[in-house]
Amino acid sequence: MLRHEFQPGKLVAGLFLVAAGVLYAGDAGGLWVTEWFAVIPLVTVGLILAGVAAGINGAVRRRRKVGRPSTADPGPEISG
C-alpha cells in the first residue's frame, strides 16, 4: 500500500460525522431519543475544528518545507 501524508483535518471531520451518525443510529434503534436539531451544532463544531486542524497542519508543513535544505542540484561548485 502506498504511503500518504497524514491529514488531521479529515480525521477530525470524520470523527465528528461518525459521532453524528451514531447519535441518529441510536435514535433509530430505540436506545435513546435524539432531537432532529441536535446534530447541527455537533457537525458545525466538528467542521470548525477540522478547519483549524487543517490550517495548523498546513502551516507546520509549510514551515518545515522552508527550513529544510533543498535536495535539488545546487549548481556548479566554485572552488577557490
KEDRENMAR-535859 format. One record per residue (C-alpha): residue number from 0; x negated, y negated, z negated. Coordinates in nm, 2 decimals, always signed. Layout:
BEGIN
<rec><num>NUM</num><c1>X</c1><c2>Y</c2><c3>Z</c3></rec>
...
//
This chain:
BEGIN
<rec><num>0</num><c1>+0.00</c1><c2>+0.00</c2><c3>+0.00</c3></rec>
<rec><num>1</num><c1>-0.13</c1><c2>-0.34</c2><c3>+0.09</c3></rec>
<rec><num>2</num><c1>-0.21</c1><c2>-0.58</c2><c3>-0.20</c3></rec>
<rec><num>3</num><c1>-0.02</c1><c2>-0.90</c2><c3>-0.21</c3></rec>
<rec><num>4</num><c1>-0.05</c1><c2>-1.22</c2><c3>-0.41</c3></rec>
<rec><num>5</num><c1>+0.14</c1><c2>-1.24</c2><c3>-0.74</c3></rec>
<rec><num>6</num><c1>+0.43</c1><c2>-1.49</c2><c3>-0.72</c3></rec>
<rec><num>7</num><c1>+0.56</c1><c2>-1.56</c2><c3>-1.06</c3></rec>
<rec><num>8</num><c1>+0.84</c1><c2>-1.79</c2><c3>-0.93</c3></rec>
<rec><num>9</num><c1>+1.01</c1><c2>-1.50</c2><c3>-0.75</c3></rec>
<rec><num>10</num><c1>+0.96</c1><c2>-1.28</c2><c3>-1.06</c3></rec>
<rec><num>11</num><c1>+1.14</c1><c2>-1.53</c2><c3>-1.29</c3></rec>
<rec><num>12</num><c1>+1.42</c1><c2>-1.59</c2><c3>-1.04</c3></rec>
<rec><num>13</num><c1>+1.47</c1><c2>-1.21</c2><c3>-1.01</c3></rec>
<rec><num>14</num><c1>+1.48</c1><c2>-1.16</c2><c3>-1.38</c3></rec>
<rec><num>15</num><c1>+1.75</c1><c2>-1.42</c2><c3>-1.43</c3></rec>
<rec><num>16</num><c1>+1.95</c1><c2>-1.29</c2><c3>-1.14</c3></rec>
<rec><num>17</num><c1>+1.93</c1><c2>-0.94</c2><c3>-1.27</c3></rec>
<rec><num>18</num><c1>+2.05</c1><c2>-1.07</c2><c3>-1.61</c3></rec>
<rec><num>19</num><c1>+2.35</c1><c2>-1.23</c2><c3>-1.44</c3></rec>
<rec><num>20</num><c1>+2.42</c1><c2>-0.90</c2><c3>-1.26</c3></rec>
<rec><num>21</num><c1>+2.40</c1><c2>-0.71</c2><c3>-1.59</c3></rec>
<rec><num>22</num><c1>+2.65</c1><c2>-0.96</c2><c3>-1.75</c3></rec>
<rec><num>23</num><c1>+2.90</c1><c2>-0.90</c2><c3>-1.48</c3></rec>
<rec><num>24</num><c1>+2.84</c1><c2>-0.53</c2><c3>-1.47</c3></rec>
<rec><num>25</num><c1>+2.91</c1><c2>-0.51</c2><c3>-1.85</c3></rec>
<rec><num>26</num><c1>+3.23</c1><c2>-0.71</c2><c3>-1.80</c3></rec>
<rec><num>27</num><c1>+3.34</c1><c2>-0.48</c2><c3>-1.51</c3></rec>
<rec><num>28</num><c1>+3.26</c1><c2>-0.17</c2><c3>-1.72</c3></rec>
<rec><num>29</num><c1>+3.47</c1><c2>-0.30</c2><c3>-2.01</c3></rec>
<rec><num>30</num><c1>+3.18</c1><c2>-0.33</c2><c3>-2.25</c3></rec>
<rec><num>31</num><c1>+3.23</c1><c2>-0.70</c2><c3>-2.31</c3></rec>
<rec><num>32</num><c1>+3.42</c1><c2>-0.99</c2><c3>-2.17</c3></rec>
<rec><num>33</num><c1>+3.22</c1><c2>-1.24</c2><c3>-1.96</c3></rec>
<rec><num>34</num><c1>+3.39</c1><c2>-1.57</c2><c3>-1.86</c3></rec>
<rec><num>35</num><c1>+3.36</c1><c2>-1.65</c2><c3>-1.49</c3></rec>
<rec><num>36</num><c1>+3.16</c1><c2>-1.97</c2><c3>-1.55</c3></rec>
<rec><num>37</num><c1>+2.91</c1><c2>-1.81</c2><c3>-1.79</c3></rec>
<rec><num>38</num><c1>+2.66</c1><c2>-1.72</c2><c3>-1.52</c3></rec>
<rec><num>39</num><c1>+2.63</c1><c2>-2.07</c2><c3>-1.37</c3></rec>
<rec><num>40</num><c1>+2.40</c1><c2>-2.20</c2><c3>-1.65</c3></rec>
<rec><num>41</num><c1>+2.20</c1><c2>-1.88</c2><c3>-1.66</c3></rec>
<rec><num>42</num><c1>+2.13</c1><c2>-1.89</c2><c3>-1.28</c3></rec>
<rec><num>43</num><c1>+2.07</c1><c2>-2.26</c2><c3>-1.29</c3></rec>
<rec><num>44</num><c1>+1.81</c1><c2>-2.24</c2><c3>-1.57</c3></rec>
<rec><num>45</num><c1>+1.65</c1><c2>-1.94</c2><c3>-1.40</c3></rec>
<rec><num>46</num><c1>+1.61</c1><c2>-2.12</c2><c3>-1.07</c3></rec>
<rec><num>47</num><c1>+1.47</c1><c2>-2.43</c2><c3>-1.25</c3></rec>
<rec><num>48</num><c1>+1.22</c1><c2>-2.21</c2><c3>-1.44</c3></rec>
<rec><num>49</num><c1>+1.13</c1><c2>-2.03</c2><c3>-1.12</c3></rec>
<rec><num>50</num><c1>+1.06</c1><c2>-2.36</c2><c3>-0.95</c3></rec>
<rec><num>51</num><c1>+0.84</c1><c2>-2.47</c2><c3>-1.24</c3></rec>
<rec><num>52</num><c1>+0.65</c1><c2>-2.14</c2><c3>-1.24</c3></rec>
<rec><num>53</num><c1>+0.60</c1><c2>-2.16</c2><c3>-0.86</c3></rec>
<rec><num>54</num><c1>+0.48</c1><c2>-2.51</c2><c3>-0.89</c3></rec>
<rec><num>55</num><c1>+0.23</c1><c2>-2.43</c2><c3>-1.16</c3></rec>
<rec><num>56</num><c1>+0.11</c1><c2>-2.12</c2><c3>-0.96</c3></rec>
<rec><num>57</num><c1>+0.06</c1><c2>-2.34</c2><c3>-0.65</c3></rec>
<rec><num>58</num><c1>-0.13</c1><c2>-2.60</c2><c3>-0.85</c3></rec>
<rec><num>59</num><c1>-0.36</c1><c2>-2.34</c2><c3>-1.01</c3></rec>
<rec><num>60</num><c1>-0.42</c1><c2>-2.16</c2><c3>-0.67</c3></rec>
<rec><num>61</num><c1>-0.50</c1><c2>-2.50</c2><c3>-0.50</c3></rec>
<rec><num>62</num><c1>-0.74</c1><c2>-2.60</c2><c3>-0.78</c3></rec>
<rec><num>63</num><c1>-0.92</c1><c2>-2.26</c2><c3>-0.77</c3></rec>
<rec><num>64</num><c1>-0.95</c1><c2>-2.29</c2><c3>-0.39</c3></rec>
<rec><num>65</num><c1>-1.10</c1><c2>-2.64</c2><c3>-0.41</c3></rec>
<rec><num>66</num><c1>-1.35</c1><c2>-2.53</c2><c3>-0.68</c3></rec>
<rec><num>67</num><c1>-1.47</c1><c2>-2.21</c2><c3>-0.50</c3></rec>
<rec><num>68</num><c1>-1.76</c1><c2>-2.24</c2><c3>-0.26</c3></rec>
<rec><num>69</num><c1>-1.67</c1><c2>-2.17</c2><c3>+0.10</c3></rec>
<rec><num>70</num><c1>-1.76</c1><c2>-1.83</c2><c3>+0.25</c3></rec>
<rec><num>71</num><c1>-1.78</c1><c2>-1.99</c2><c3>+0.59</c3></rec>
<rec><num>72</num><c1>-2.11</c1><c2>-2.03</c2><c3>+0.77</c3></rec>
<rec><num>73</num><c1>-2.27</c1><c2>-2.35</c2><c3>+0.63</c3></rec>
<rec><num>74</num><c1>-2.46</c1><c2>-2.41</c2><c3>+0.95</c3></rec>
<rec><num>75</num><c1>-2.84</c1><c2>-2.40</c2><c3>+1.01</c3></rec>
<rec><num>76</num><c1>-3.06</c1><c2>-2.45</c2><c3>+0.71</c3></rec>
<rec><num>77</num><c1>-3.32</c1><c2>-2.72</c2><c3>+0.72</c3></rec>
<rec><num>78</num><c1>-3.64</c1><c2>-2.60</c2><c3>+0.57</c3></rec>
<rec><num>79</num><c1>-3.90</c1><c2>-2.85</c2><c3>+0.48</c3></rec>
//
